[in-house]
Amino acid sequence: MDVQLERGVMYTLEKYPDKIREHIFNHLRKLEDPYSAPDVECLNPKVQVYRMHIIGGIYTIIFRIYKESDLVQVFDLMTIEQAHHTIRTSRWKAIDSGA
C-alpha cells in the first residue's frame, strides 16, 4: 500500500532530532503492509482507524486504511500521553470521510 503523510505530520516530524525522525520513518515504512505491522491496534473498525506505538511506546502514529484505494493515510503523530488523552476524548470515533 502507498503511505501518505498529512502536512501536520510532516510539520511535527520537522521538530524532532534526526535520529528520532529516522526511527519514525523506519516505522512508517512498515505501514506499506499495515496488517502485519507491529504494535498496531484498531481504534475504530467502522472507518478503519488504527494506531501504532513506536520507539518503545514513546510515540504513537494514528492512521486510516483505505482498502479500495490501496492507501494508508497517516494523519497524526504524537507522544503516547497525548494519544491516550485524545483516544479517551474519542476524537477519532467521528471520522467518516473517504480518501
Number of C-alpha atoms within 10 A of each C-alpha: 14 14 19 17 15 13 12 13 17 14 11 13 18 11 10 12 9 11 8 13 15 13 12 19 11 12 18 20 13 14 24 17 12 20 11 10 15 13 10 19 15 15 18 16 11 10 18 16 23 19 21 21 21 20 11 7 12 11 17 23 22 22 26 26 22 17 10 7 11 11 18 24 18 24 17 19 25 18 14 16 13 13 20 13 11 13 14 10 10 12 11 16 14 9 13 11 6 8 11
